[in-house]
Amino acid sequence: MQHSYRQIAEHLSRLIRTHQYQIGGRLPSVRVFADQHQVSVSTVLRCYRYLESLGLIEARAKSGMYVADWEKHHATNLGGKFTKNTSSEARVIEYDKLRSLQHRMTELYSLTDQPLKLGLHLASAAPEWYPTKEMSKIAQTLLRQCPEMLGEYPTGTGLAALKEQLVHWLATFSLDLQTSELLITNGSTEALSVALRAVAQAGDAIVVESPVYFGLLQIIENLGMKAIAVPCIEDQGMSMEALEYVLEHQTGLKAIVVMPNFQNPLGCTMPDKNKKHLLRLAEQYDLAVIEDDVFADLSPHNERPRPMKAWDKHGRVIYCGSCSKSMAPGFKVGWVAGGRHHAKIASLKLSHSLVTPLFEQAVLAEFMQTGALHAHLRKLRERLAANIPAASLALRTYFPLGTRLVSSAGGWWIWIALPQQVDALVLLRRAVAMGLSFTPGSLFSNSEKFSYYLRLNIARPWGREMELGMKLLGELVHELT
């Protein structure tokens, strides 16, 4: 079997980066390596020269090739200490499995375990941009005053104090709910899962956006349901014309899952008239609407957009939210208002994970009660927005012609269309070998429609590290065009 020098180089690079070849260790001679891989000596020479140019290996006179101190080399190139992962359990990414609905989240999250300098594949902001110090003080005070909280077995549908604060917060953008209509969940992922189980079963069809959050596609797949993709328009969200066509011709539909505010990955917000239109269609075809509103608090608009649930007069909309993007990613606390399906959702939540831990809820309740959430979100939005010009300029400067910035998503991430001949999964494999990651566009669809797109997290302080990361990624794209 014949291999190109680049394929062999990528394989050897992974072995080096996962410390299967230790720094300072000697590599096989050119002839031995050629025999092992059944390739020509010239191919191995090109492979070694390529890895040497990347700073991964080095030639020593009259001695051979050795693994270089690549962590130090990359730290110099990227402007800081390389995050070292010495765990013997760090698994090698199986990139081909990223194309599979069943495995894509497992493989994507495995990137977090790699020795990356810039992990830009998840939709999370820099930790220092969250009110961690304030929440830490609240947590310490709660533990001093109520240490027995850790010994109490949690019961019920959520901490009453948190539900009261959420009701007050949701009312500021026209969502009128009672505490009895809210259920606290283990993040929005659990909220989406129990909502789908409440309204559909295996074999049923669910309307989703395209592109769409990859986690939703895997949830639907795992539940034995079928995702029916409806295209999104870049500045409006789900196409109402396409939705009407699907509703008229598709059988077995049970629900529409939609992210009308700050859609992931497009970052767009559905106009209010379209939200109302979608609700009318759901009434006409007797479908549940599951509204994922986790990013809306970070919308770049001056006013926080109203959720679709605000116009729901018949309890048809199941509203899902979370603190993971806006307040405290580490807590993984979410909520759901199930409308006419609420009792069933509460029962399913109980059988799925019993209850949500109370301590995190208490910290969030106290933080919201202080009134600090408004100021925190205003500052977070300002920081996010400040990155947009720098990211846009870097894209124009370092990436080849034919690259298009589809959306800057309020500074949270950028959604990029690369030249169509570029496979973003191939690009990811090369980028990870260089210490940088992103999310390939193909993960946001159940087809290959977005194979040349990528989502790149920019929600962190912009400096030399980010600038060099963009330069590196642009150079890799150039190589593939």
C-alpha positions in Angstrom: 0.0 0.0 0.0 1.4 3.4 -1.0 1.3 6.4 1.2 2.1 10.1 0.5 4.8 11.7 2.6 2.1 14.0 4.1 -0.1 11.1 5.3 2.9 9.5 7.0 3.9 12.8 8.5 0.5 13.3 10.0 0.6 9.8 11.5 4.0 10.3 13.0 3.0 13.8 14.2 0.1 12.2 16.2 2.5 9.7 17.8 4.9 12.5 18.8 2.1 14.8 20.2 0.6 11.9 22.2 4.1 11.2 23.6 4.4 7.8 22.1 7.7 9.1 20.7 9.2 11.0 23.7 11.1 14.3 23.3 14.8 13.5 22.7 13.9 10.0 21.5 15.6 8.7 18.3 13.4 7.9 15.3 13.9 4.9 13.0 16.5 5.4 10.2 15.2 6.4 6.8 15.6 2.9 5.4 14.1 1.2 8.4 11.1 3.6 8.4 10.7 3.0 4.6 10.6 -0.8 5.1 8.2 -0.5 8.0 5.7 1.6 6.0 6.5 0.0 2.6 7.3 3.3 0.9 10.3 4.7 -0.9 13.3 6.2 0.8 12.6 9.5 -0.9 9.1 9.6 0.6 10.5 9.1 4.1 13.0 11.9 3.5 10.3 14.3 2.5 8.3 13.2 5.5 11.2 13.9 7.9 12.0 17.2 6.2 8.4 18.3 6.6 8.3 17.4 10.3 11.6 19.1 10.8 10.2 22.3 9.2 7.4 22.1 11.8 9.8 21.9 14.6 8.7 18.4 15.6 11.9 16.6 14.9 15.6 17.5 14.4 18.6 16.1 12.6 21.8 15.4 14.6 25.1 15.1 12.7 26.2 11.5 12.1 23.5 10.3 14.5 20.1 10.5 12.8 16.7 12.0 13.5 15.4 12.8 17.0 12.1 14.1 18.4 12.7 17.8 19.0 11.6 19.8 22.0 8.4 20.7 20.0 6.5 22.0 23.1 9.1 24.7 23.6 9.2 25.4 19.8 5.4 25.9 19.6 5.3 27.9 22.8 7.7 30.4 21.1 5.8 30.4 17.9 2.4 30.9 19.6 3.6 33.3 22.2 3.1 31.4 25.5 3.5 28.1 27.3 2.2 25.1 25.5 -0.5 23.3 27.5 1.1 20.0 28.1 -1.0 16.8 28.5 1.1 14.0 29.8 -1.8 11.7 30.5 -1.2 8.2 29.2 -5.0 7.9 28.7 -5.2 10.8 26.2 -6.9 9.1 23.2 -6.0 9.6 19.6 -8.8 11.3 17.7 -10.6 9.2 15.1 -11.3 11.9 12.6 -13.4 9.8 10.3 -15.9 9.2 13.2 -16.6 12.9 13.2 -18.8 12.3 10.2 -20.9 9.9 12.2 -23.9 11.2 14.1 -23.4 8.5 16.7 -19.8 9.4 17.5 -19.2 13.1 16.6 -19.7 14.5 20.0 -17.4 11.9 21.6 -14.7 12.6 19.1 -15.1 16.4 19.2 -14.9 16.5 23.0 -11.9 14.3 22.9 -10.1 17.3 21.3 -10.2 18.9 24.8 -7.9 16.1 26.1 -5.2 16.9 23.4 -2.2 19.0 24.1 -3.6 22.0 22.3 -2.3 25.6 22.5 -5.6 27.0 21.1 -8.7 24.9 21.7 -11.3 26.8 19.7 -13.7 24.0 19.0 -16.3 24.5 21.8 -18.7 27.4 22.2 -17.4 28.7 25.5 -16.0 32.0 26.5 -12.7 32.6 28.4 -13.1 31.6 32.1 -12.0 35.1 33.3 -14.9 36.7 31.4 -17.4 35.1 33.8 -18.1 36.4 37.4 -16.1 33.6 38.9 -14.7 35.7 41.9 -18.2 36.9 42.8 -19.6 33.4 42.7 -16.7 32.0 44.6 -17.4 34.5 47.5 -21.1 33.6 47.4 -20.2 29.9 47.5 -17.8 30.3 50.4 -20.4 32.3 52.4 -23.1 29.7 51.7 -20.9 26.9 52.9 -20.0 28.7 56.1 -23.6 29.6 56.9 -25.3 26.4 55.6 -22.8 23.6 55.5 -25.7 21.1 56.0 -26.7 21.9 52.5 -24.1 19.4 51.3 -25.6 16.7 53.4 -29.2 17.2 52.3 -30.6 14.9 49.6 -32.1 17.2 46.9 -35.7 16.7 46.0 -38.3 18.6 44.0 -38.3 20.4 40.6 -35.6 22.9 41.6 -34.5 25.3 44.3 -37.4 27.7 45.0 -35.0 30.7 45.3 -33.5 30.1 41.9 -36.9 29.6 40.2 -38.1 32.8 41.7 -35.0 34.7 40.4 -35.5 33.1 36.9 -39.1 34.1 36.8 -38.1 37.8 37.5 -35.4 37.6 34.9 -37.5 36.0 32.2 -40.2 38.7 32.8 -37.7 41.4 31.7 -38.1 40.1 28.1 -41.8 39.5 28.1 -41.9 35.9 29.3 -44.7 35.5 31.9 -44.2 32.4 33.9 -44.9 31.1 37.4 -42.4 29.2 39.5 -44.6 26.1 39.2 -44.1 26.2 35.4 -40.3 25.9 35.7 -38.2 22.8 36.1 -34.5 23.0 36.8 -32.3 20.5 34.7 -28.8 19.4 34.4 -28.0 21.9 31.6 -29.9 22.5 28.4 -28.9 19.2 26.9 -31.0 17.4 29.5 -33.8 19.9 28.9 -33.8 19.2 25.2 -33.7 15.5 25.7 -36.6 15.2 28.1 -38.6 17.7 25.9 -38.1 15.5 22.8 -39.1 12.4 24.8 -42.2 14.1 26.1 -43.6 14.8 22.6 -42.2 12.1 20.3 -41.0 8.5 20.3 -38.7 6.4 18.2 -39.5 6.5 14.5 -41.1 10.0 14.7 -39.7 12.9 12.6 -38.5 16.2 14.1 -38.0 19.4 12.2 -34.6 21.0 12.8 -32.6 24.0 11.4 -29.8 23.6 8.9 -27.1 24.2 9.9 -27.9 23.2 13.5 -26.2 22.5 16.8 -24.5 19.1 16.4 -25.5 17.9 19.9 -29.2 18.2 19.0 -28.6 15.9 16.0 -27.0 13.3 18.2 -29.8 13.5 20.8 -32.4 12.9 18.0 -30.3 10.0 16.6 -29.9 8.4 20.1 -33.7 8.5 20.7 -34.3 6.7 17.4 -36.0 9.7 15.9 -35.4 11.3 12.4 -34.2 14.8 11.9 -35.8 16.7 9.0 -33.6 19.6 8.1 -35.0 23.0 7.1 -32.5 25.5 5.7 -31.7 28.7 7.6 -31.4 32.1 6.0 -28.2 33.9 7.2 -30.0 37.0 8.6 -33.4 35.4 9.5 -33.0 31.9 10.8 -35.3 29.1 9.7 -36.8 29.7 6.3 -40.6 29.9 6.7 -41.1 29.1 3.0 -39.1 25.9 3.3 -40.8 25.0 6.6 -44.2 25.3 5.0 -43.2 22.9 2.2 -41.8 20.4 4.7 -45.0 20.5 6.9 -47.2 20.0 3.8 -45.2 17.0 2.4 -43.5 15.3 5.4 -45.4 12.6 7.4 -44.8 11.6 10.9 -43.8 15.0 12.2 -44.1 15.6 16.0 -42.1 18.7 16.8 -40.1 21.7 15.6 -36.9 22.4 17.4 -35.7 25.9 16.8 -33.1 28.4 18.2 -34.7 31.7 17.1 -32.4 34.0 19.0 -28.6 34.0 18.3 -28.8 30.7 16.3 -25.9 28.3 16.6 -23.8 28.4 14.4 -25.2 31.3 12.2 -25.7 33.7 15.1 -28.8 35.2 13.5 -32.1 36.2 15.2 -35.4 35.3 13.7 -37.7 38.4 13.1 -40.7 38.6 15.5 -43.1 38.2 12.5 -41.4 34.9 11.6 -41.6 33.7 15.2 -45.4 34.4 15.2 -45.6 32.7 11.7 -43.9 29.6 13.0 -46.3 29.4 16.0 -49.3 29.6 13.6 -47.9 26.8 11.5 -47.4 24.7 14.7 -51.0 25.3 15.6 -52.2 24.4 12.1 -50.3 21.1 12.0 -50.6 20.4 15.7 -46.9 20.2 16.5 -44.9 20.9 19.6 -42.3 23.7 19.4 -39.1 23.2 21.4 -37.3 26.5 21.8 -33.6 26.5 22.6 -32.8 29.9 24.0 -29.4 29.4 25.6 -27.4 32.0 23.7 -30.0 34.8 23.6 -28.6 36.6 26.7 -25.5 37.2 24.7 -27.2 38.5 21.6 -25.3 41.5 20.1 -28.6 43.5 19.9 -29.1 46.4 22.2 -32.2 44.7 23.6 -32.4 41.1 24.5 -34.8 39.6 21.8 -38.1 38.2 23.0 -38.3 34.4 22.9 -41.0 32.7 20.9 -42.5 31.5 24.1 -43.6 35.1 24.8 -46.4 34.7 22.1 -47.4 31.2 23.1 -51.1 31.4 24.3 -51.8 27.6 24.3 -48.8 26.1 26.0 -47.5 24.6 22.8 -43.9 25.9 23.2 -41.4 24.1 25.4 -38.9 26.7 26.5 -35.3 25.6 27.3 -32.6 27.8 28.8 -29.3 27.6 30.6 -26.7 29.4 32.7 -23.8 27.7 30.9 -23.2 30.4 28.3 -24.2 33.5 30.3 -23.2 33.0 34.0 -21.4 29.9 35.0 -20.3 27.2 32.5 -19.0 25.0 35.2 -22.4 24.6 36.9 -24.3 23.1 34.0 -27.6 24.3 35.3 -30.5 24.6 32.9 -34.3 25.0 33.0 -37.4 24.1 31.0 -40.9 25.5 30.9 -42.9 22.7 29.3 -46.3 24.3 28.8 -49.0 21.7 28.2 -46.2 19.0 28.3 -44.7 20.1 31.6 -46.0 17.3 33.9 -44.7 14.7 31.5 -41.4 16.4 31.2 -41.1 16.6 35.0 -41.8 12.8 35.2 -39.2 12.0 32.5 -36.6 14.2 34.2 -37.2 12.4 37.5 -36.6 9.0 35.9 -33.6 10.3 33.9 -31.5 11.9 36.6 -33.7 12.4 39.6 -32.9 16.0 40.5 -30.4 18.8 39.9 -27.8 19.4 42.7 -28.9 22.2 45.0 -25.6 23.9 45.9 -25.0 25.3 42.4 -28.6 26.5 42.2 -28.2 28.3 45.5 -25.1 30.1 44.3 -26.8 31.2 41.1 -29.9 32.3 43.0 -27.8 34.5 45.3 -25.8 36.0 42.4 -29.0 36.9 40.5 -30.6 38.3 43.7 -27.8 40.8 44.0 -28.7 42.3 40.7 -25.2 41.8 39.3 -26.4 39.8 36.2 -27.3 42.9 34.1 -23.8 44.5 34.6 -22.0 41.2 33.9 -23.9 40.6 30.7 -23.3 44.1 29.5 -19.6 43.8 30.1 -19.5 40.3 28.5 -21.2 41.5 25.4 -18.8 44.5 25.1 -15.8 42.1 25.3 -17.3 39.8 22.7 -18.1 42.6 20.3 -14.6 44.0 20.6 -13.1 40.9 19.0 -15.1 41.1 15.8 -12.9 43.7 14.0 -9.7 41.9 14.8 -11.1 38.5 13.8 -12.5 39.9 10.5 -9.2 41.6 9.7 -7.2 38.4 10.5 -9.5 36.4 8.2 -8.9 38.8 5.3 -5.2 39.0 5.9 -4.3 35.3 6.3 -6.9 33.3 4.5 -7.0 32.7 0.7 -9.4 34.3 -1.7 -12.7 32.6 -1.7 -12.9 32.5 2.1 -16.0 34.2 3.4 -17.0 35.4 6.8 -20.6 34.3 7.0 -21.2 35.5 10.5 -19.2 36.9 13.4 -22.0 35.8 15.8 -21.6 38.8 18.1 -18.0 38.0 18.9 -18.8 34.5 20.3 -17.5 32.6 17.3 -17.0 33.1 13.6 -18.8 30.9 11.0 -16.6 30.7 8.0 -17.1 29.4 4.4 -13.7 28.2 3.0 -13.0 27.7 -0.7 -15.2 24.8 -1.7 -12.3 22.4 -2.5 -11.3 22.4 1.2 -12.5 19.6 3.4 -12.7 21.1 6.9 -12.2 17.6 8.5 -8.8 17.3 6.7 -8.0 20.8 7.8 -8.8 19.9 11.4 -6.5 16.9 11.4 -3.6 19.2 10.2 -4.5 22.0 12.6 -4.7 19.7 15.7 -1.2 18.4 14.7 -0.1 22.0 15.1 -1.9 22.6 18.4 -5.0 24.3 17.2 -8.7 23.1 17.0 -12.0 24.3 15.6 -15.4 22.7 14.8 -15.8 21.4 11.2 -19.0 22.6 9.5 -20.1 19.0 8.6 -20.9 18.4 12.3 -23.8 20.9 12.0 -25.7 18.9 9.5 -26.8 15.3 8.8 -25.4 15.7 5.3 -22.1 16.9 3.8 -23.6 20.3 2.8 -21.3 22.3 5.1 -18.1 20.2 4.6 -16.1 23.3 3.7 -17.4 25.4 6.6 -16.0 25.8 10.1 -16.9 27.4 13.4 -14.1 29.0 15.3 -14.4 30.2 18.8 -13.1 33.8 19.3 -14.6 34.4 22.8 -11.3 35.1 24.5 -8.9 38.1 24.9 -7.5 38.9 21.5 -3.7 39.1 21.5 -0.6 37.6 19.9 -1.7 34.1 20.6 -5.0 34.5 18.7 -3.3 36.4 15.9 -0.7 33.7 15.4 -3.4 31.0 15.6 -5.4 32.7 12.8 -2.2 33.0 10.8 -1.4 29.4 11.2 -4.9 28.3 10.3 -4.8 30.5 7.2 -1.6 29.0 6.1 -3.0 25.5 6.4 -6.0 26.5 4.3 -3.7 27.8 1.7 -2.0 24.4 1.6 -5.3 22.8 0.8 -6.3 25.2 -2.0 
